[in-house]
Structures are given as C-alpha cells and as structure tokens.
Amino acid sequence: MAAFDPAAHPGAVRQRTRTTLTWLNGTTPVGLALAVLARTTRRRTADGLVVAGGYRLPVPRQGCFTVGAVVLTRRPPEWLLHPDRADLLGHERRHTGQYALLGPLFWPAYWLACAWSYASTGSYGCGNVFERRAGLAAGGYPEPTLRPWAAALRTSTAARRPLAAVLRRRARDSAGRGPDGEAALRGRAASSSRRRRDGTRAAR
C-alpha cells in the first residue's frame, strides 16, 4: 500500500480526524454493521471514508446516506467515487463531520430536523439544518419553498431584528444617562474644559 500523502488529498487530514472521532463515538461501527447487513461492496478512500455500494435494504429510501464515516449507496461504490460525483461525496463527507461532533446524538437531532423541515417546507430534507450545512445543491436538494405560515414567521422575525437593534441602542444610551453615566459624562466634560483652559494659558 502506498504511503499516505496529505498534500495529494486536500482536507484528508481533517477527514481522518473526523473518521477517528466517529470510530470513538461508535457511529462508524454502526455504519459498518449496516453495510455488512445490507451485503454491500465496500471501498475505502485515501482519507479513511468507507463507501459501501449496492445497499439492498428498503429503508432508508435515499439513494445515498451516511452513518458515521460510512457512506451507503444503492449504486456501485465506483459510481460515487467517480470524479463527476465529487460534490455529492463532499456533501456526505460533511455529514461525517456532523457525526464526529454529535456522535449518536446526531440521529435524534437529525430526525427532529426532518420533522421541522417537513412541517415548514413539505420536504424532509430541504429545510433540514444538517442537509443545508452539508450543501443542498451538492446533495441533490432544491432550495426550499416555505409553507405560508413559515414564510410569515420568517418575515415577522426579520422585521423584529431592526427593532431589537434600536431597543438595544436605547438601552445603552439610557445606561449612559444613569447616575454613573452622568458622573462619567460630567467628568469628561470637566476634563475637556480644563484642557481648553490650559491651552489658552499656554497660548498667552
């Protein structure tokens, strides 16, 4: 086996770190067990990612999904490893980073994100924060169309942000006019007045 050259694989060191973390938190062993159960053909990339092709189980229905540092696809592994699918493989690599960060907590968090996405967009993926952070276009997802209530909520939230900024500025101004703030202002004014008098005397 050829020696691993980080310079030949940009981002490979980071991916190997993610892969190590997914082994430690147990998500990659789960992914490998699922790959064996589904009788997949497995290929390992230079940075430690496992691509398991020929996934045969009926669920999940996605053509490609990730568990730990194992990417499972219903296509042959060579299909996903082809340079034409580099964006899709990059999308799945970013999911590996999410598993490295959250460990087994990724699963309930992802399911909750799916529920929110379906409620707000009618799609389990388009409004899912994990899919969005992995790259919607790279994962084959279209930009979401919000349901009317979600669109109204976003508009309302956006409208409140400038008001919140104004209220924060007013609060800071009010704090500056309080007893301590007024004393500081008087001190600065007195100091400025003394500097002006000293300057006038020096001119004389």
C-alpha positions in Angstrom: 0.0 0.0 0.0 1.4 3.4 -0.9 2.2 5.8 1.9 -0.5 8.4 2.7 0.4 11.8 1.3 -1.7 14.6 2.9 -0.6 17.0 0.2 -2.1 14.8 -2.5 -5.5 14.8 -0.8 -6.6 18.3 0.3 -8.6 18.1 3.5 -7.6 14.5 4.1 -6.0 15.1 7.5 -9.2 16.8 8.7 -11.3 13.9 7.3 -9.1 11.4 9.0 -9.6 13.2 12.3 -13.4 13.1 11.8 -13.2 9.4 10.9 -11.2 8.7 14.1 -13.8 10.6 16.2 -16.7 8.6 14.6 -14.9 5.4 15.5 -14.5 6.6 19.1 -18.2 7.7 19.4 -19.5 4.4 17.9 -21.2 5.7 14.8 -18.8 4.2 12.3 -19.1 0.7 13.8 -22.9 1.0 13.4 -22.4 2.1 9.8 -20.1 -0.8 9.0 -22.5 -3.3 10.7 -25.3 -1.8 8.5 -23.1 -2.2 5.4 -22.4 -5.8 6.2 -26.1 -6.5 6.9 -27.1 -4.9 3.6 -24.4 -7.1 1.8 -22.7 -4.1 0.3 -19.4 -3.9 -1.6 -17.0 -1.6 0.3 -14.2 0.7 -0.8 -12.1 2.8 1.4 -10.9 6.2 0.3 -7.4 7.7 0.9 -8.7 9.8 3.8 -10.4 6.9 5.6 -14.0 7.2 4.4 -15.8 3.9 3.6 -18.1 3.9 0.5 -20.5 0.9 0.7 -22.3 0.3 -2.6 -25.1 -2.0 -3.5 -27.2 -1.2 -0.4 -30.3 -3.5 -0.6 -32.4 -2.8 2.5 -35.8 -1.0 1.9 -35.1 1.8 4.4 -34.0 4.5 4.3 -35.2 5.2 0.8 -32.4 7.7 -0.1 -30.1 6.6 -2.9 -27.2 7.8 -0.7 -26.8 8.4 3.0 -24.1 8.4 5.7 -23.7 6.7 9.0 -20.5 7.7 10.9 -17.7 7.6 8.3 -19.6 5.1 6.1 -21.4 6.3 3.0 -24.0 3.9 1.8 -25.4 4.0 -1.7 -27.7 1.8 -3.8 -25.3 2.3 -6.7 -21.9 0.6 -7.0 -19.2 2.2 -4.9 -17.3 3.2 -8.1 -20.3 5.3 -9.1 -20.0 7.6 -6.1 -16.2 7.6 -6.3 -16.3 8.9 -9.9 -14.9 12.5 -10.2 -18.3 13.5 -11.6 -19.9 12.8 -8.2 -17.2 14.8 -6.2 -19.8 17.3 -5.0 -22.1 14.6 -3.8 -19.3 12.8 -2.0 -18.2 16.1 -0.4 -21.8 16.5 0.8 -21.6 13.1 2.5 -18.2 13.9 4.0 -19.7 17.0 5.7 -22.2 14.6 7.3 -19.3 12.7 8.7 -18.1 15.9 10.4 -21.6 16.2 11.9 -21.4 12.7 13.3 -17.9 13.4 14.6 -19.3 16.4 16.5 -22.6 14.9 17.8 -22.0 11.2 17.9 -25.1 9.1 18.4 -27.0 12.3 19.3 -26.9 13.0 15.5 -29.8 10.6 15.0 -32.5 12.2 17.2 -31.2 15.7 16.2 -31.5 14.7 12.5 -35.0 13.3 12.9 -36.1 16.4 14.7 -34.6 18.5 11.9 -36.5 16.3 9.4 -39.8 16.9 11.2 -39.2 20.7 11.2 -38.2 20.6 7.6 -41.4 18.7 6.6 -43.6 21.0 8.7 -42.1 24.2 7.2 -41.4 23.1 3.6 -43.2 19.8 2.9 -39.8 18.2 2.3 -37.8 16.2 4.8 -34.5 17.5 3.5 -34.8 21.0 2.0 -35.3 22.7 5.3 -33.2 20.3 7.4 -30.4 22.3 9.0 -28.0 19.3 8.7 -28.6 19.0 4.9 -28.4 22.7 4.5 -25.0 22.8 6.2 -23.8 19.9 4.1 -24.9 21.8 1.0 -28.3 21.4 -0.5 -27.3 21.6 -4.2 -24.4 19.2 -3.7 -26.8 16.7 -2.0 -29.3 17.0 -4.8 -31.8 19.0 -2.9 -33.6 22.0 -4.4 -33.9 25.3 -2.5 -37.0 25.1 -0.2 -40.3 26.8 -0.7 -41.7 27.7 2.7 -45.2 27.0 3.7 -47.3 30.2 4.2 -47.0 30.1 8.0 -43.3 29.5 7.9 -42.8 32.4 5.4 -44.9 34.7 7.6 -42.8 33.7 10.6 -39.6 34.4 8.8 -40.9 37.8 7.6 -42.0 38.7 11.2 -38.6 37.6 12.6 -36.8 39.7 10.0 -38.9 42.7 10.8 -38.2 42.4 14.5 -34.5 42.4 14.1 -34.1 46.1 13.3 -36.5 47.0 16.2 -34.4 44.8 18.6 -31.3 46.7 17.5 -32.9 50.1 18.1 -34.0 48.9 21.6 -30.5 47.7 22.4 -29.1 51.1 21.4 -31.7 52.9 23.5 -30.9 50.7 26.5 -27.2 51.6 26.1 -28.0 55.3 25.9 -30.2 55.1 28.9 -27.5 53.3 30.9 -25.1 56.1 29.9 -27.5 58.7 31.3 -27.9 56.9 34.6 -26.2 58.2 37.8 -22.9 56.5 36.9 -23.2 57.5 33.3 -24.0 61.1 34.2 -21.0 61.3 36.5 -18.8 59.9 33.7 -20.2 62.5 31.3 -19.6 65.3 33.8 -16.0 64.1 34.4 -15.3 64.0 30.6 -16.8 67.5 30.2 -14.7 68.9 33.1 -11.6 67.3 31.7 -12.2 68.8 28.3 -12.8 72.2 29.8 -9.5 72.0 31.7 -7.7 71.1 28.6 -9.1 74.1 26.8 -8.2 76.5 29.6 -4.7 75.0 29.8 -4.3 75.5 26.1 -5.5 79.1 26.3 -3.0 79.8 29.1 -0.2 78.3 27.1 -1.1 80.5 24.1 -0.8 83.5 26.3 
